[in-house]
Amino acid sequence: MINRSRLESRLAGMSAGPTADADKVVVIGENGAMPRRLSSPFQTWVHRIGSIIALVFAMFVVLRLPLPAGNSFKLVMALWFTIFLYGAYRAFRLKTVELEGEDLLISNFGEQIRVPLNTVAAVKGGLGGKNPIRLQFRIATDFGESITFVPPQRRSMWPWQRHPLVKELQDRCRLDVRQLG
């Protein structure tokens, strides 16, 4: 058995270092703490980089491979390329959103703006736990009057259920959501 005073004397000489304030608990996203990320962590890789790779592949197929001379095949290829182009357009419009206190930090390719929660007019989308969430603002921001972001995926949701983040944002923005019918 170790003598308590001997153990205390050993610990007295040790520095607590960076864990000196380890007793203090801080919730992420509140009171000036580290911002809480609302966007999916895979948004950059899946939506932006995946779109670029798909477009490069589509351009390679159209420009480099010998294609049959039939008009129907060219029409299918043009339709395929158009679908990829539309998907890339939608993916590049997605924003990264973080919550810091009573502000949203919205960024897109390095540009970041701070928008107060009280400027949010509506929160829509998020069906099935994986569809994008759309925020509409009362005033125009540097990114426009609305933005879209992909929330973290929730696999255990039914297709008609909204992502819990939609309700949380509606509550934090103090939006009056009335049930119809």
RODO-2510 file (C-alpha; in nm, 4 decimals, decimal comma):
residues 181
     n   res          X          Y          Z
     1     m     0,0000     0,0000     0,0000
     2     i     0,1349     0,3397    -0,1016
     3     n     0,1495     0,6135     0,1558
     4     r    -0,0919     0,8939     0,0571
     5     s     0,1456     1,1769     0,1525
     6     r     0,4269     1,0207    -0,0494
     7     l     0,1995     0,9958    -0,3593
     8     e     0,0818     1,3551    -0,3142
     9     s     0,4421     1,4753    -0,2922
    10     r     0,5250     1,2971    -0,6184
    11     l     0,2243     1,4480    -0,7972
    12     a     0,2922     1,7961    -0,6616
    13     g     0,6054     1,8260    -0,8724
    14     m     0,4332     1,7225    -1,1937
    15     s     0,2879     1,9792    -1,4295
    16     a    -0,0667     1,9309    -1,5463
    17     g     0,0248     2,0843    -1,8811
    18     p    -0,2547     2,1312    -2,1312
    19     t    -0,5010     1,9309    -1,9200
    20     a    -0,5064     2,1841    -1,6365
    21     d    -0,8628     2,2873    -1,7163
    22     a    -0,9888     1,9372    -1,7993
    23     d    -1,2654     1,9668    -1,5384
    24     k    -1,4411     2,2319    -1,7454
    25     v    -1,6939     2,0846    -1,9913
    26     v    -1,7761     2,2870    -2,3008
    27     v    -2,0518     2,1921    -2,5425
    28     i    -1,9457     2,2334    -2,9048
    29     g    -2,1208     2,5212    -3,0776
    30     e    -2,2162     2,7172    -2,7662
    31     n    -2,0673     3,0127    -2,5783
    32     g    -1,7898     3,0866    -2,8246
    33     a    -1,6626     2,7291    -2,8274
    34     m    -1,5466     2,5380    -3,1312
    35     p    -1,8100     2,5520    -3,4102
    36     r    -2,0347     2,2489    -3,4582
    37     r    -2,0314     2,1190    -3,8138
    38     l    -2,3812     2,0750    -3,9569
    39     s    -2,2722     1,9558    -4,3017
    40     s    -2,1815     1,5998    -4,3805
    41     p    -1,8105     1,5261    -4,3366
    42     f    -1,8143     1,3466    -4,6732
    43     q    -1,9708     1,6371    -4,8624
    44     t    -1,6445     1,7591    -5,0147
    45     w    -1,5280     1,4169    -5,1316
    46     v    -1,8513     1,2648    -5,2503
    47     h    -2,0201     1,5651    -5,4041
    48     r    -1,7452     1,7898    -5,5314
    49     i    -1,4512     1,5646    -5,6114
    50     g    -1,6827     1,2876    -5,7341
    51     s    -1,8453     1,5353    -5,9726
    52     i    -1,5114     1,6422    -6,1134
    53     i    -1,4013     1,2824    -6,1677
    54     a    -1,7334     1,1959    -6,3358
    55     l    -1,7117     1,4973    -6,5669
    56     v    -1,3521     1,4192    -6,6631
    57     f    -1,4527     1,0601    -6,7353
    58     a    -1,7523     1,1747    -6,9418
    59     m    -1,5339     1,4128    -7,1423
    60     f    -1,2774     1,1362    -7,1974
    61     v    -1,5444     0,9012    -7,3289
    62     v    -1,6910     1,1653    -7,5596
    63     l    -1,3612     1,3057    -7,6901
    64     r    -1,1177     1,0130    -7,6885
    65     l    -1,2967     0,6862    -7,7511
    66     p    -1,3984     0,5967    -8,1055
    67     l    -1,7739     0,6223    -8,1102
    68     p    -2,0162     0,4550    -8,3522
    69     a    -2,1518     0,6817    -8,6229
    70     g    -2,5178     0,6306    -8,5292
    71     n    -2,7181     0,9370    -8,4287
    72     s    -2,8992     0,7527    -8,1500
    73     f    -2,5711     0,6702    -7,9761
    74     k    -2,4586     1,0333    -7,9999
    75     l    -2,7917     1,1404    -7,8540
    76     v    -2,7501     0,8998    -7,5603
    77     m    -2,3955     1,0269    -7,5014
    78     a    -2,5113     1,3909    -7,5117
    79     l    -2,7895     1,3108    -7,2645
    80     w    -2,5442     1,1274    -7,0371
    81     f    -2,3009     1,4189    -7,0463
    82     t    -2,5848     1,6656    -6,9749
    83     i    -2,6947     1,4646    -6,6712
    84     f    -2,3388     1,4633    -6,5341
    85     l    -2,3062     1,8358    -6,6001
    86     y    -2,6327     1,9065    -6,4153
    87     g    -2,5208     1,6868    -6,1235
    88     a    -2,1890     1,8728    -6,1037
    89     y    -2,3714     2,2077    -6,1130
    90     r    -2,5917     2,1007    -5,8207
    91     a    -2,2962     1,9580    -5,6274
    92     f    -2,0867     2,2728    -5,6627
    93     r    -2,3730     2,4818    -5,5228
    94     l    -2,3634     2,2886    -5,1923
    95     k    -2,2231     2,4839    -4,8989
    96     t    -2,0433     2,3799    -4,5817
    97     v    -2,2347     2,4962    -4,2726
    98     e    -2,1186     2,5204    -3,9098
    99     l    -2,3033     2,6465    -3,6035
   100     e    -2,1197     2,8785    -3,3660
   101     g    -2,3351     3,0163    -3,0859
   102     e    -2,6156     3,2145    -3,2501
   103     d    -2,4439     3,2372    -3,5886
   104     l    -2,4106     3,0117    -3,8900
   105     l    -2,0679     2,9938    -4,0529
   106     i    -2,1273     2,9242    -4,4216
   107     s    -1,8354     2,8500    -4,6507
   108     n    -1,7833     2,7592    -5,0115
   109     f    -1,4372     2,6906    -5,1572
   110     g    -1,2507     2,9006    -4,8986
   111     e    -1,4905     3,1967    -4,8814
   112     q    -1,6667     3,2084    -4,5435
   113     i    -1,9458     3,4298    -4,4142
   114     r    -2,1184     3,4628    -4,0769
   115     v    -2,4984     3,4778    -4,0792
   116     p    -2,7057     3,5303    -3,7611
   117     l    -2,9681     3,2623    -3,6960
   118     n    -3,2427     3,5258    -3,6730
   119     t    -3,2027     3,5992    -4,0469
   120     v    -3,3149     3,2471    -4,1415
   121     a    -3,6705     3,2601    -4,2780
   122     a    -3,7266     2,8913    -4,3553
   123     v    -3,5617     2,5508    -4,3154
   124     k    -3,6747     2,2914    -4,5701
   125     g    -3,5750     1,9492    -4,6988
   126     g    -3,3826     1,6744    -4,5270
   127     l    -3,6315     1,3994    -4,6100
   128     g    -3,5122     1,0470    -4,5445
   129     g    -3,2180     1,1668    -4,3399
   130     k    -2,9877     1,2072    -4,6389
   131     n    -3,1435     1,4617    -4,8737
   132     p    -3,0089     1,8193    -4,8763
   133     i    -3,1388     2,0850    -4,6359
   134     r    -3,2243     2,4268    -4,7776
   135     l    -3,1979     2,7443    -4,5694
   136     q    -3,3827     3,0525    -4,6945
   137     f    -3,2846     3,3924    -4,5543
   138     r    -3,4849     3,7066    -4,4868
   139     i    -3,2082     3,9164    -4,6423
   140     a    -2,9667     3,8384    -4,9229
   141     t    -2,6229     3,7157    -4,8155
   142     d    -2,3009     3,6924    -5,0151
   143     f    -2,4160     3,3450    -5,1243
   144     g    -2,7675     3,4583    -5,2199
   145     e    -3,1102     3,4386    -5,0571
   146     s    -3,0869     3,0636    -4,9934
   147     i    -2,8230     2,7946    -4,9530
   148     t    -2,8252     2,4165    -4,9646
   149     f    -2,6122     2,1744    -4,7656
   150     v    -2,6037     1,7995    -4,7089
   151     p    -2,6515     1,6955    -4,3437
   152     p    -2,4736     1,3954    -4,1901
   153     q    -2,6486     1,0788    -4,3046
   154     r    -2,9012     0,9068    -4,0804
   155     r    -2,9585     0,5512    -4,2050
   156     s    -3,2378     0,4506    -3,9717
   157     m    -3,4964     0,6980    -4,0992
   158     w    -3,8026     0,6404    -4,3119
   159     p    -3,8168     0,8232    -4,6481
   160     w    -4,0949     1,0572    -4,5261
   161     q    -3,9178     1,1575    -4,2027
   162     r    -3,7210     1,4804    -4,1848
   163     h    -3,3630     1,4908    -4,0602
   164     p    -3,3535     1,5919    -3,6891
   165     l    -3,1298     1,8822    -3,7875
   166     v    -3,4263     2,0463    -3,9655
   167     k    -3,6276     2,0587    -3,6416
   168     e    -3,3242     2,1730    -3,4413
   169     l    -3,2548     2,4589    -3,6837
   170     q    -3,6225     2,5593    -3,6864
   171     d    -3,6180     2,5720    -3,3052
   172     r    -3,2901     2,7635    -3,2858
   173     c    -3,4077     3,0110    -3,5505
   174     r    -3,7392     3,0465    -3,3635
   175     l    -3,9432     2,9703    -3,6735
   176     d    -4,3154     2,9205    -3,6281
   177     v    -4,3879     2,5922    -3,8032
   178     r    -4,7595     2,5177    -3,8104
   179     q    -4,9009     2,1791    -3,8982
   180     l    -5,1538     2,1945    -4,1829
   181     g    -5,4684     1,9863    -4,1836
***
